[in-house]
Amino acid sequence: MKLSRQHFEFIADEIAPLCDVYQLDALTEAVRIASKNSRFDSDKFKRRAKESWDKAFIDSERFTCRDEIPY
């Protein structure tokens, strides 16, 4: 299957945040194999996927850091 830049961006932006952050290596390898693209840049893909994951969880209201310790 030939994947275009839009496909890679969609996977990194929409699908990667649905995965556990520890599964990013497996997702990257699966995309590399499925794309059959010899110029696939794993580091670039991981960087974009991590940014999307951060945007989805750390920058949102769903992730709140509670510093107080209940006594």
Predicted model as a PDB file, atoms N, CA, C, CB and O in Angstrom, pLDDT in the B-factor column:
MODEL        1                                                                  
ATOM      1  N   MET A   1       0.849  -1.174   0.000  1.00 67.00           N  
ATOM      2  CA  MET A   1       0.000   0.000   0.000  1.00 67.00           C  
ATOM      3  C   MET A   1       0.889   1.230   0.000  1.00 67.00           C  
ATOM      4  CB  MET A   1      -0.963   0.002   1.217  1.00 67.00           C  
ATOM      5  O   MET A   1       1.808   1.330   0.813  1.00 67.00           O  
ATOM      6  N   LYS A   2       0.638   2.132  -0.868  1.00 79.00           N  
ATOM      7  CA  LYS A   2       1.408   3.364  -0.946  1.00 79.00           C  
ATOM      8  C   LYS A   2       0.719   4.426  -0.098  1.00 79.00           C  
ATOM      9  CB  LYS A   2       1.561   3.840  -2.420  1.00 79.00           C  
ATOM     10  O   LYS A   2      -0.430   4.796  -0.339  1.00 79.00           O  
ATOM     11  N   LEU A   3       1.448   4.899   0.892  1.00 82.00           N  
ATOM     12  CA  LEU A   3       0.909   5.923   1.778  1.00 82.00           C  
ATOM     13  C   LEU A   3       1.500   7.277   1.411  1.00 82.00           C  
ATOM     14  CB  LEU A   3       1.202   5.583   3.257  1.00 82.00           C  
ATOM     15  O   LEU A   3       2.689   7.390   1.113  1.00 82.00           O  
ATOM     16  N   SER A   4       0.660   8.292   1.438  1.00 84.00           N  
ATOM     17  CA  SER A   4       1.120   9.645   1.148  1.00 84.00           C  
ATOM     18  C   SER A   4       1.423  10.371   2.454  1.00 84.00           C  
ATOM     19  CB  SER A   4       0.065  10.421   0.321  1.00 84.00           C  
ATOM     20  O   SER A   4       1.196   9.836   3.539  1.00 84.00           O  
ATOM     21  N   ARG A   5       1.935  11.589   2.339  1.00 86.00           N  
ATOM     22  CA  ARG A   5       2.230  12.394   3.512  1.00 86.00           C  
ATOM     23  C   ARG A   5       0.979  12.602   4.369  1.00 86.00           C  
ATOM     24  CB  ARG A   5       2.813  13.742   3.092  1.00 86.00           C  
ATOM     25  O   ARG A   5       1.057  12.599   5.597  1.00 86.00           O  
ATOM     26  N   GLN A   6      -0.153  12.778   3.728  1.00 89.00           N  
ATOM     27  CA  GLN A   6      -1.403  12.964   4.456  1.00 89.00           C  
ATOM     28  C   GLN A   6      -1.748  11.736   5.286  1.00 89.00           C  
ATOM     29  CB  GLN A   6      -2.537  13.276   3.488  1.00 89.00           C  
ATOM     30  O   GLN A   6      -2.268  11.861   6.395  1.00 89.00           O  
ATOM     31  N   HIS A   7      -1.464  10.558   4.761  1.00 88.00           N  
ATOM     32  CA  HIS A   7      -1.723   9.333   5.516  1.00 88.00           C  
ATOM     33  C   HIS A   7      -0.850   9.277   6.769  1.00 88.00           C  
ATOM     34  CB  HIS A   7      -1.472   8.095   4.636  1.00 88.00           C  
ATOM     35  O   HIS A   7      -1.332   8.986   7.863  1.00 88.00           O  
ATOM     36  N   PHE A   8       0.446   9.561   6.589  1.00 88.00           N  
ATOM     37  CA  PHE A   8       1.361   9.524   7.728  1.00 88.00           C  
ATOM     38  C   PHE A   8       0.963  10.556   8.782  1.00 88.00           C  
ATOM     39  CB  PHE A   8       2.804   9.771   7.262  1.00 88.00           C  
ATOM     40  O   PHE A   8       0.992  10.274   9.980  1.00 88.00           O  
ATOM     41  N   GLU A   9       0.595  11.746   8.330  1.00 89.00           N  
ATOM     42  CA  GLU A   9       0.183  12.797   9.265  1.00 89.00           C  
ATOM     43  C   GLU A   9      -1.087  12.400  10.004  1.00 89.00           C  
ATOM     44  CB  GLU A   9      -0.033  14.123   8.523  1.00 89.00           C  
ATOM     45  O   GLU A   9      -1.202  12.626  11.208  1.00 89.00           O  
ATOM     46  N   PHE A  10      -2.035  11.812   9.293  1.00 92.00           N  
ATOM     47  CA  PHE A  10      -3.271  11.376   9.930  1.00 92.00           C  
ATOM     48  C   PHE A  10      -2.996  10.320  11.001  1.00 92.00           C  
ATOM     49  CB  PHE A  10      -4.241  10.826   8.884  1.00 92.00           C  
ATOM     50  O   PHE A  10      -3.533  10.393  12.106  1.00 92.00           O  
ATOM     51  N   ILE A  11      -2.165   9.348  10.668  1.00 91.00           N  
ATOM     52  CA  ILE A  11      -1.851   8.287  11.633  1.00 91.00           C  
ATOM     53  C   ILE A  11      -1.166   8.885  12.859  1.00 91.00           C  
ATOM     54  CB  ILE A  11      -0.949   7.199  10.985  1.00 91.00           C  
ATOM     55  O   ILE A  11      -1.514   8.550  13.991  1.00 91.00           O  
ATOM     56  N   ALA A  12      -0.200   9.763  12.639  1.00 89.00           N  
ATOM     57  CA  ALA A  12       0.526  10.373  13.759  1.00 89.00           C  
ATOM     58  C   ALA A  12      -0.358  11.284  14.589  1.00 89.00           C  
ATOM     59  CB  ALA A  12       1.716  11.156  13.247  1.00 89.00           C  
ATOM     60  O   ALA A  12      -0.228  11.328  15.812  1.00 89.00           O  
ATOM     61  N   ASP A  13      -1.265  12.019  13.932  1.00 90.00           N  
ATOM     62  CA  ASP A  13      -2.095  12.991  14.648  1.00 90.00           C  
ATOM     63  C   ASP A  13      -3.336  12.392  15.289  1.00 90.00           C  
ATOM     64  CB  ASP A  13      -2.507  14.075  13.716  1.00 90.00           C  
ATOM     65  O   ASP A  13      -3.746  12.822  16.367  1.00 90.00           O  
ATOM     66  N   GLU A  14      -3.933  11.411  14.643  1.00 90.00           N  
ATOM     67  CA  GLU A  14      -5.222  10.897  15.119  1.00 90.00           C  
ATOM     68  C   GLU A  14      -5.141   9.524  15.784  1.00 90.00           C  
ATOM     69  CB  GLU A  14      -6.178  10.826  13.975  1.00 90.00           C  
ATOM     70  O   GLU A  14      -5.846   9.273  16.762  1.00 90.00           O  
ATOM     71  N   ILE A  15      -4.309   8.650  15.277  1.00 88.00           N  
ATOM     72  CA  ILE A  15      -4.265   7.281  15.799  1.00 88.00           C  
ATOM     73  C   ILE A  15      -3.252   7.135  16.927  1.00 88.00           C  
ATOM     74  CB  ILE A  15      -3.933   6.302  14.681  1.00 88.00           C  
ATOM     75  O   ILE A  15      -3.518   6.448  17.913  1.00 88.00           O  
ATOM     76  N   ALA A  16      -2.104   7.769  16.794  1.00 88.00           N  
ATOM     77  CA  ALA A  16      -1.067   7.651  17.830  1.00 88.00           C  
ATOM     78  C   ALA A  16      -1.554   8.078  19.212  1.00 88.00           C  
ATOM     79  CB  ALA A  16       0.138   8.484  17.447  1.00 88.00           C  
ATOM     80  O   ALA A  16      -1.211   7.413  20.190  1.00 88.00           O  
ATOM     81  N   PRO A  17      -2.344   9.162  19.350  1.00 85.00           N  
ATOM     82  CA  PRO A  17      -2.830   9.512  20.686  1.00 85.00           C  
ATOM     83  C   PRO A  17      -3.771   8.477  21.301  1.00 85.00           C  
ATOM     84  CB  PRO A  17      -3.528  10.829  20.628  1.00 85.00           C  
ATOM     85  O   PRO A  17      -3.972   8.472  22.515  1.00 85.00           O  
ATOM     86  N   LEU A  18      -4.342   7.610  20.484  1.00 86.00           N  
ATOM     87  CA  LEU A  18      -5.214   6.564  21.006  1.00 86.00           C  
ATOM     88  C   LEU A  18      -4.425   5.400  21.586  1.00 86.00           C  
ATOM     89  CB  LEU A  18      -6.137   6.065  19.916  1.00 86.00           C  
ATOM     90  O   LEU A  18      -4.946   4.622  22.386  1.00 86.00           O  
ATOM     91  N   CYS A  19      -3.175   5.286  21.182  1.00 84.00           N  
ATOM     92  CA  CYS A  19      -2.304   4.222  21.672  1.00 84.00           C  
ATOM     93  C   CYS A  19      -1.633   4.655  22.963  1.00 84.00           C  
ATOM     94  CB  CYS A  19      -1.247   3.847  20.616  1.00 84.00           C  
ATOM     95  O   CYS A  19      -1.544   5.842  23.279  1.00 84.00           O  
ATOM     96  N   ASP A  20      -1.176   3.680  23.683  1.00 77.00           N  
ATOM     97  CA  ASP A  20      -0.381   3.954  24.863  1.00 77.00           C  
ATOM     98  C   ASP A  20       0.961   4.505  24.403  1.00 77.00           C  
ATOM     99  CB  ASP A  20      -0.201   2.675  25.740  1.00 77.00           C  
ATOM    100  O   ASP A  20       1.502   4.064  23.389  1.00 77.00           O  
ATOM    101  N   VAL A  21       1.493   5.459  25.136  1.00 70.00           N  
ATOM    102  CA  VAL A  21       2.745   6.087  24.725  1.00 70.00           C  
ATOM    103  C   VAL A  21       3.886   5.074  24.646  1.00 70.00           C  
ATOM    104  CB  VAL A  21       3.112   7.208  25.691  1.00 70.00           C  
ATOM    105  O   VAL A  21       4.850   5.291  23.912  1.00 70.00           O  
ATOM    106  N   TYR A  22       3.793   3.990  25.378  1.00 79.00           N  
ATOM    107  CA  TYR A  22       4.827   2.959  25.356  1.00 79.00           C  
ATOM    108  C   TYR A  22       4.722   2.058  24.132  1.00 79.00           C  
ATOM    109  CB  TYR A  22       4.749   2.123  26.611  1.00 79.00           C  
ATOM    110  O   TYR A  22       5.635   1.276  23.865  1.00 79.00           O  
ATOM    111  N   GLN A  23       3.643   2.151  23.397  1.00 87.00           N  
ATOM    112  CA  GLN A  23       3.458   1.341  22.202  1.00 87.00           C  
ATOM    113  C   GLN A  23       3.868   2.078  20.933  1.00 87.00           C  
ATOM    114  CB  GLN A  23       2.020   0.906  22.095  1.00 87.00           C  
ATOM    115  O   GLN A  23       3.622   1.598  19.827  1.00 87.00           O  
ATOM    116  N   LEU A  24       4.485   3.227  21.090  1.00 87.00           N  
ATOM    117  CA  LEU A  24       4.830   4.049  19.939  1.00 87.00           C  
ATOM    118  C   LEU A  24       5.829   3.365  19.007  1.00 87.00           C  
ATOM    119  CB  LEU A  24       5.391   5.368  20.405  1.00 87.00           C  
ATOM    120  O   LEU A  24       5.732   3.500  17.788  1.00 87.00           O  
ATOM    121  N   ASP A  25       6.771   2.645  19.565  1.00 88.00           N  
ATOM    122  CA  ASP A  25       7.746   1.939  18.723  1.00 88.00           C  
ATOM    123  C   ASP A  25       7.061   0.888  17.857  1.00 88.00           C  
ATOM    124  CB  ASP A  25       8.829   1.278  19.592  1.00 88.00           C  
ATOM    125  O   ASP A  25       7.388   0.739  16.679  1.00 88.00           O  
ATOM    126  N   ALA A  26       6.127   0.174  18.430  1.00 91.00           N  
ATOM    127  CA  ALA A  26       5.407  -0.856  17.675  1.00 91.00           C  
ATOM    128  C   ALA A  26       4.547  -0.219  16.580  1.00 91.00           C  
ATOM    129  CB  ALA A  26       4.526  -1.704  18.621  1.00 91.00           C  
ATOM    130  O   ALA A  26       4.483  -0.733  15.464  1.00 91.00           O  
ATOM    131  N   LEU A  27       3.894   0.887  16.895  1.00 90.00           N  
ATOM    132  CA  LEU A  27       3.080   1.584  15.894  1.00 90.00           C  
ATOM    133  C   LEU A  27       3.964   2.091  14.765  1.00 90.00           C  
ATOM    134  CB  LEU A  27       2.303   2.758  16.535  1.00 90.00           C  
ATOM    135  O   LEU A  27       3.612   1.952  13.593  1.00 90.00           O  
ATOM    136  N   THR A  28       5.093   2.669  15.099  1.00 89.00           N  
ATOM    137  CA  THR A  28       6.010   3.182  14.083  1.00 89.00           C  
ATOM    138  C   THR A  28       6.503   2.071  13.175  1.00 89.00           C  
ATOM    139  CB  THR A  28       7.192   3.881  14.736  1.00 89.00           C  
ATOM    140  O   THR A  28       6.558   2.235  11.957  1.00 89.00           O  
ATOM    141  N   GLU A  29       6.856   0.955  13.760  1.00 90.00           N  
ATOM    142  CA  GLU A  29       7.332  -0.181  12.962  1.00 90.00           C  
ATOM    143  C   GLU A  29       6.215  -0.715  12.061  1.00 90.00           C  
ATOM    144  CB  GLU A  29       7.858  -1.306  13.881  1.00 90.00           C  
ATOM    145  O   GLU A  29       6.468  -1.065  10.908  1.00 90.00           O  
ATOM    146  N   ALA A  30       5.005  -0.779  12.569  1.00 91.00           N  
ATOM    147  CA  ALA A  30       3.875  -1.254  11.765  1.00 91.00           C  
ATOM    148  C   ALA A  30       3.610  -0.326  10.584  1.00 91.00           C  
ATOM    149  CB  ALA A  30       2.615  -1.372  12.630  1.00 91.00           C  
ATOM    150  O   ALA A  30       3.346  -0.790   9.475  1.00 91.00           O  
ATOM    151  N   VAL A  31       3.680   0.970  10.819  1.00 90.00           N  
ATOM    152  CA  VAL A  31       3.466   1.933   9.732  1.00 90.00           C  
ATOM    153  C   VAL A  31       4.589   1.820   8.701  1.00 90.00           C  
ATOM    154  CB  VAL A  31       3.388   3.380  10.288  1.00 90.00           C  
ATOM    155  O   VAL A  31       4.335   1.872   7.498  1.00 90.00           O  
ATOM    156  N   ARG A  32       5.825   1.666   9.169  1.00 90.00           N  
ATOM    157  CA  ARG A  32       6.958   1.538   8.248  1.00 90.00           C  
ATOM    158  C   ARG A  32       6.796   0.308   7.354  1.00 90.00           C  
ATOM    159  CB  ARG A  32       8.283   1.453   9.033  1.00 90.00           C  
ATOM    160  O   ARG A  32       7.021   0.381   6.146  1.00 90.00           O  
ATOM    161  N   ILE A  33       6.409  -0.811   7.944  1.00 89.00           N  
ATOM    162  CA  ILE A  33       6.242  -2.046   7.177  1.00 89.00           C  
ATOM    163  C   ILE A  33       5.054  -1.943   6.222  1.00 89.00           C  
ATOM    164  CB  ILE A  33       6.058  -3.241   8.122  1.00 89.00           C  
ATOM    165  O   ILE A  33       5.149  -2.352   5.065  1.00 89.00           O  
ATOM    166  N   ALA A  34       3.950  -1.406   6.697  1.00 88.00           N  
ATOM    167  CA  ALA A  34       2.745  -1.308   5.862  1.00 88.00           C  
ATOM    168  C   ALA A  34       2.924  -0.332   4.706  1.00 88.00           C  
ATOM    169  CB  ALA A  34       1.554  -0.882   6.710  1.00 88.00           C  
ATOM    170  O   ALA A  34       2.355  -0.525   3.631  1.00 88.00           O  
ATOM    171  N   SER A  35       3.704   0.705   4.923  1.00 87.00           N  
ATOM    172  CA  SER A  35       3.853   1.714   3.880  1.00 87.00           C  
ATOM    173  C   SER A  35       4.773   1.264   2.755  1.00 87.00           C  
ATOM    174  CB  SER A  35       4.376   2.993   4.477  1.00 87.00           C  
ATOM    175  O   SER A  35       4.647   1.735   1.624  1.00 87.00           O  
ATOM    176  N   LYS A  36       5.690   0.361   3.053  1.00 86.00           N  
ATOM    177  CA  LYS A  36       6.670  -0.098   2.071  1.00 86.00           C  
ATOM    178  C   LYS A  36       7.420   1.081   1.458  1.00 86.00           C  
ATOM    179  CB  LYS A  36       5.982  -0.919   0.971  1.00 86.00           C  
ATOM    180  O   LYS A  36       7.746   1.079   0.271  1.00 86.00           O  
ATOM    181  N   ASN A  37       7.682   2.073   2.279  1.00 83.00           N  
ATOM    182  CA  ASN A  37       8.364   3.279   1.837  1.00 83.00           C  
ATOM    183  C   ASN A  37       9.800   3.235   2.351  1.00 83.00           C  
ATOM    184  CB  ASN A  37       7.625   4.563   2.336  1.00 83.00           C  
ATOM    185  O   ASN A  37      10.033   3.237   3.560  1.00 83.00           O  
ATOM    186  N   SER A  38      10.750   3.195   1.437  1.00 84.00           N  
ATOM    187  CA  SER A  38      12.155   3.119   1.843  1.00 84.00           C  
ATOM    188  C   SER A  38      12.652   4.424   2.453  1.00 84.00           C  
ATOM    189  CB  SER A  38      13.021   2.751   0.653  1.00 84.00           C  
ATOM    190  O   SER A  38      13.672   4.432   3.142  1.00 84.00           O  
ATOM    191  N   ARG A  39      11.955   5.514   2.214  1.00 87.00           N  
ATOM    192  CA  ARG A  39      12.369   6.812   2.753  1.00 87.00           C  
ATOM    193  C   ARG A  39      11.618   7.183   4.032  1.00 87.00           C  
ATOM    194  CB  ARG A  39      12.159   7.892   1.710  1.00 87.00           C  
ATOM    195  O   ARG A  39      11.701   8.325   4.484  1.00 87.00           O  
ATOM    196  N   PHE A  40      10.900   6.251   4.610  1.00 88.00           N  
ATOM    197  CA  PHE A  40      10.141   6.516   5.839  1.00 88.00           C  
ATOM    198  C   PHE A  40      11.100   6.921   6.953  1.00 88.00           C  
ATOM    199  CB  PHE A  40       9.310   5.268   6.261  1.00 88.00           C  
ATOM    200  O   PHE A  40      12.052   6.200   7.251  1.00 88.00           O  
ATOM    201  N   ASP A  41      10.848   8.072   7.566  1.00 89.00           N  
ATOM    202  CA  ASP A  41      11.694   8.603   8.632  1.00 89.00           C  
ATOM    203  C   ASP A  41      11.030   8.303   9.979  1.00 89.00           C  
ATOM    204  CB  ASP A  41      11.930  10.144   8.451  1.00 89.00           C  
ATOM    205  O   ASP A  41      10.100   8.996  10.391  1.00 89.00           O  
ATOM    206  N   SER A  42      11.511   7.279  10.646  1.00 89.00           N  
ATOM    207  CA  SER A  42      10.927   6.848  11.916  1.00 89.00           C  
ATOM    208  C   SER A  42      11.011   7.929  12.979  1.00 89.00           C  
ATOM    209  CB  SER A  42      11.617   5.595  12.409  1.00 89.00           C  
ATOM    210  O   SER A  42      10.061   8.134  13.734  1.00 89.00           O  
ATOM    211  N   ASP A  43      12.137   8.620  13.044  1.00 91.00           N  
ATOM    212  CA  ASP A  43      12.308   9.660  14.062  1.00 91.00           C  
ATOM    213  C   ASP A  43      11.322  10.807  13.872  1.00 91.00           C  
ATOM    214  CB  ASP A  43      13.734  10.197  14.031  1.00 91.00           C  
ATOM    215  O   ASP A  43      10.754  11.315  14.839  1.00 91.00           O  
ATOM    216  N   LYS A  44      11.128  11.206  12.635  1.00 91.00           N  
ATOM    217  CA  LYS A  44      10.184  12.282  12.334  1.00 91.00           C  
ATOM    218  C   LYS A  44       8.752  11.861  12.684  1.00 91.00           C  
ATOM    219  CB  LYS A  44      10.277  12.677  10.845  1.00 91.00           C  
ATOM    220  O   LYS A  44       7.985  12.642  13.246  1.00 91.00           O  
ATOM    221  N   PHE A  45       8.412  10.629  12.346  1.00 90.00           N  
ATOM    222  CA  PHE A  45       7.075  10.118  12.655  1.00 90.00           C  
ATOM    223  C   PHE A  45       6.856  10.068  14.169  1.00 90.00           C  
ATOM    224  CB  PHE A  45       6.877   8.714  12.038  1.00 90.00           C  
ATOM    225  O   PHE A  45       5.811  10.497  14.658  1.00 90.00           O  
ATOM    226  N   LYS A  46       7.841   9.544  14.915  1.00 90.00           N  
ATOM    227  CA  LYS A  46       7.720   9.450  16.370  1.00 90.00           C  
ATOM    228  C   LYS A  46       7.606  10.830  17.006  1.00 90.00           C  
ATOM    229  CB  LYS A  46       8.920   8.702  16.957  1.00 90.00           C  
ATOM    230  O   LYS A  46       6.825  11.027  17.938  1.00 90.00           O  
ATOM    231  N   ARG A  47       8.377  11.777  16.507  1.00 91.00           N  
ATOM    232  CA  ARG A  47       8.323  13.136  17.047  1.00 91.00           C  
ATOM    233  C   ARG A  47       6.923  13.731  16.887  1.00 91.00           C  
ATOM    234  CB  ARG A  47       9.363  14.031  16.352  1.00 91.00           C  
ATOM    235  O   ARG A  47       6.384  14.322  17.822  1.00 91.00           O  
ATOM    236  N   ARG A  48       6.345  13.573  15.706  1.00 91.00           N  
ATOM    237  CA  ARG A  48       5.004  14.115  15.471  1.00 91.00           C  
ATOM    238  C   ARG A  48       3.962  13.368  16.301  1.00 91.00           C  
ATOM    239  CB  ARG A  48       4.645  14.036  13.976  1.00 91.00           C  
ATOM    240  O   ARG A  48       3.032  13.979  16.828  1.00 91.00           O  
ATOM    241  N   ALA A  49       4.112  12.064  16.416  1.00 90.00           N  
ATOM    242  CA  ALA A  49       3.172  11.271  17.204  1.00 90.00           C  
ATOM    243  C   ALA A  49       3.244  11.656  18.683  1.00 90.00           C  
ATOM    244  CB  ALA A  49       3.459   9.769  17.031  1.00 90.00           C  
ATOM    245  O   ALA A  49       2.213  11.749  19.349  1.00 90.00           O  
ATOM    246  N   LYS A  50       4.446  11.880  19.196  1.00 88.00           N  
ATOM    247  CA  LYS A  50       4.596  12.294  20.598  1.00 88.00           C  
ATOM    248  C   LYS A  50       3.982  13.664  20.837  1.00 88.00           C  
ATOM    249  CB  LYS A  50       6.074  12.310  20.997  1.00 88.00           C  
ATOM    250  O   LYS A  50       3.345  13.892  21.865  1.00 88.00           O  
ATOM    251  N   GLU A  51       4.174  14.578  19.886  1.00 89.00           N  
ATOM    252  CA  GLU A  51       3.567  15.903  20.010  1.00 89.00           C  
ATOM    253  C   GLU A  51       2.044  15.805  20.024  1.00 89.00           C  
ATOM    254  CB  GLU A  51       4.028  16.814  18.862  1.00 89.00           C  
ATOM    255  O   GLU A  51       1.380  16.511  20.783  1.00 89.00           O  
ATOM    256  N   SER A  52       1.497  14.941  19.194  1.00 88.00           N  
ATOM    257  CA  SER A  52       0.043  14.745  19.163  1.00 88.00           C  
ATOM    258  C   SER A  52      -0.456  14.129  20.456  1.00 88.00           C  
ATOM    259  CB  SER A  52      -0.354  13.862  17.981  1.00 88.00           C  
ATOM    260  O   SER A  52      -1.513  14.506  20.963  1.00 88.00           O  
ATOM    261  N   TRP A  53       0.305  13.176  20.994  1.00 84.00           N  
ATOM    262  CA  TRP A  53      -0.076  12.547  22.253  1.00 84.00           C  
ATOM    263  C   TRP A  53      -0.050  13.576  23.376  1.00 84.00           C  
ATOM    264  CB  TRP A  53       0.859  11.364  22.580  1.00 84.00           C  
ATOM    265  O   TRP A  53      -0.963  13.630  24.199  1.00 84.00           O  
ATOM    266  N   ASP A  54       1.000  14.389  23.404  1.00 83.00           N  
ATOM    267  CA  ASP A  54       1.098  15.433  24.423  1.00 83.00           C  
ATOM    268  C   ASP A  54      -0.065  16.406  24.323  1.00 83.00           C  
ATOM    269  CB  ASP A  54       2.421  16.186  24.293  1.00 83.00           C  
ATOM    270  O   ASP A  54      -0.647  16.795  25.336  1.00 83.00           O  
ATOM    271  N   LYS A  55      -0.402  16.796  23.106  1.00 83.00           N  
ATOM    272  CA  LYS A  55      -1.503  17.732  22.899  1.00 83.00           C  
ATOM    273  C   LYS A  55      -2.831  17.139  23.370  1.00 83.00           C  
ATOM    274  CB  LYS A  55      -1.596  18.123  21.422  1.00 83.00           C  
ATOM    275  O   LYS A  55      -3.675  17.843  23.924  1.00 83.00           O  
ATOM    276  N   ALA A  56      -3.002  15.849  23.143  1.00 78.00           N  
ATOM    277  CA  ALA A  56      -4.257  15.193  23.493  1.00 78.00           C  
ATOM    278  C   ALA A  56      -4.406  14.977  24.997  1.00 78.00           C  
ATOM    279  CB  ALA A  56      -4.360  13.868  22.778  1.00 78.00           C  
ATOM    280  O   ALA A  56      -5.526  14.992  25.509  1.00 78.00           O  
ATOM    281  N   PHE A  57      -3.311  14.779  25.706  1.00 74.00           N  
ATOM    282  CA  PHE A  57      -3.427  14.430  27.116  1.00 74.00           C  
ATOM    283  C   PHE A  57      -2.848  15.458  28.070  1.00 74.00           C  
ATOM    284  CB  PHE A  57      -2.767  13.137  27.352  1.00 74.00           C  
ATOM    285  O   PHE A  57      -3.509  15.819  29.043  1.00 74.00           O  
ATOM    286  N   ILE A  58      -1.667  15.929  27.833  1.00 70.00           N  
ATOM    287  CA  ILE A  58      -1.021  16.829  28.788  1.00 70.00           C  
ATOM    288  C   ILE A  58      -1.600  18.229  28.695  1.00 70.00           C  
ATOM    289  CB  ILE A  58       0.486  16.870  28.550  1.00 70.00           C  
ATOM    290  O   ILE A  58      -1.805  18.875  29.723  1.00 70.00           O  
ATOM    291  N   ASP A  59      -1.865  18.707  27.509  1.00 57.00           N  
ATOM    292  CA  ASP A  59      -2.374  20.062  27.347  1.00 57.00           C  
ATOM    293  C   ASP A  59      -3.885  20.165  27.558  1.00 57.00           C  
ATOM    294  CB  ASP A  59      -2.021  20.572  25.978  1.00 57.00           C  
ATOM    295  O   ASP A  59      -4.443  21.262  27.528  1.00 57.00           O  
ATOM    296  N   SER A  60      -4.536  19.046  27.766  1.00 56.00           N  
ATOM    297  CA  SER A  60      -5.987  19.085  27.900  1.00 56.00           C  
ATOM    298  C   SER A  60      -6.407  19.125  29.360  1.00 56.00           C  
ATOM    299  CB  SER A  60      -6.613  17.884  27.211  1.00 56.00           C  
ATOM    300  O   SER A  60      -5.584  19.009  30.268  1.00 56.00           O  
ATOM    301  N   GLU A  61      -7.671  19.285  29.557  1.00 57.00           N  
ATOM    302  CA  GLU A  61      -8.230  19.320  30.907  1.00 57.00           C  
ATOM    303  C   GLU A  61      -8.289  17.921  31.523  1.00 57.00           C  
ATOM    304  CB  GLU A  61      -9.629  19.941  30.884  1.00 57.00           C  
ATOM    305  O   GLU A  61      -8.452  17.792  32.736  1.00 57.00           O  
ATOM    306  N   ARG A  62      -8.160  16.883  30.714  1.00 56.00           N  
ATOM    307  CA  ARG A  62      -8.239  15.519  31.240  1.00 56.00           C  
ATOM    308  C   ARG A  62      -7.054  15.174  32.121  1.00 56.00           C  
ATOM    309  CB  ARG A  62      -8.331  14.527  30.105  1.00 56.00           C  
ATOM    310  O   ARG A  62      -7.146  14.312  32.995  1.00 56.00           O  
ATOM    311  N   PHE A  63      -5.946  15.849  31.887  1.00 55.00           N  
ATOM    312  CA  PHE A  63      -4.748  15.563  32.669  1.00 55.00           C  
ATOM    313  C   PHE A  63      -4.548  16.710  33.651  1.00 55.00           C  
ATOM    314  CB  PHE A  63      -3.489  15.375  31.749  1.00 55.00           C  
ATOM    315  O   PHE A  63      -4.220  17.828  33.253  1.00 55.00           O  
ATOM    316  N   THR A  64      -4.743  16.431  34.913  1.00 60.00           N  
ATOM    317  CA  THR A  64      -4.512  17.457  35.922  1.00 60.00           C  
ATOM    318  C   THR A  64      -3.540  16.910  36.954  1.00 60.00           C  
ATOM    319  CB  THR A  64      -5.845  17.904  36.593  1.00 60.00           C  
ATOM    320  O   THR A  64      -3.661  15.775  37.417  1.00 60.00           O  
ATOM    321  N   CYS A  65      -2.606  17.722  37.287  1.00 61.00           N  
ATOM    322  CA  CYS A  65      -1.614  17.340  38.280  1.00 61.00           C  
ATOM    323  C   CYS A  65      -2.070  17.875  39.626  1.00 61.00           C  
ATOM    324  CB  CYS A  65      -0.193  17.876  37.907  1.00 61.00           C  
ATOM    325  O   CYS A  65      -2.263  19.080  39.789  1.00 61.00           O  
ATOM    326  N   ARG A  66      -2.236  17.011  40.555  1.00 62.00           N  
ATOM    327  CA  ARG A  66      -2.673  17.413  41.884  1.00 62.00           C  
ATOM    328  C   ARG A  66      -1.485  17.330  42.828  1.00 62.00           C  
ATOM    329  CB  ARG A  66      -3.848  16.526  42.385  1.00 62.00           C  
ATOM    330  O   ARG A  66      -1.002  16.245  43.152  1.00 62.00           O  
ATOM    331  N   ASP A  67      -1.033  18.477  43.255  1.00 65.00           N  
ATOM    332  CA  ASP A  67       0.157  18.539  44.104  1.00 65.00           C  
ATOM    333  C   ASP A  67      -0.152  18.376  45.578  1.00 65.00           C  
ATOM    334  CB  ASP A  67       0.867  19.837  43.891  1.00 65.00           C  
ATOM    335  O   ASP A  67       0.735  18.054  46.369  1.00 65.00           O  
ATOM    336  N   GLU A  68      -1.388  18.591  45.950  1.00 70.00           N  
ATOM    337  CA  GLU A  68      -1.708  18.517  47.364  1.00 70.00           C  
ATOM    338  C   GLU A  68      -1.695  17.084  47.866  1.00 70.00           C  
ATOM    339  CB  GLU A  68      -3.056  19.145  47.628  1.00 70.00           C  
ATOM    340  O   GLU A  68      -2.027  16.151  47.135  1.00 70.00           O  
ATOM    341  N   ILE A  69      -1.316  16.927  49.094  1.00 68.00           N  
ATOM    342  CA  ILE A  69      -1.281  15.620  49.741  1.00 68.00           C  
ATOM    343  C   ILE A  69      -2.346  15.608  50.826  1.00 68.00           C  
ATOM    344  CB  ILE A  69       0.136  15.308  50.333  1.00 68.00           C  
ATOM    345  O   ILE A  69      -2.256  16.371  51.787  1.00 68.00           O  
ATOM    346  N   PRO A  70      -3.346  14.757  50.686  1.00 69.00           N  
ATOM    347  CA  PRO A  70      -4.396  14.726  51.720  1.00 69.00           C  
ATOM    348  C   PRO A  70      -3.868  14.102  53.001  1.00 69.00           C  
ATOM    349  CB  PRO A  70      -5.630  13.943  51.223  1.00 69.00           C  
ATOM    350  O   PRO A  70      -3.255  13.034  52.982  1.00 69.00           O  
ATOM    351  N   TYR A  71      -4.112  14.777  54.109  1.00 67.00           N  
ATOM    352  CA  TYR A  71      -3.659  14.261  55.411  1.00 67.00           C  
ATOM    353  C   TYR A  71      -4.811  13.711  56.203  1.00 67.00           C  
ATOM    354  CB  TYR A  71      -2.958  15.348  56.215  1.00 67.00           C  
ATOM    355  O   TYR A  71      -4.620  13.235  57.322  1.00 67.00           O  
TER     356      TYR A  71                                                      
ENDMDL                                                                          
END                                                                             
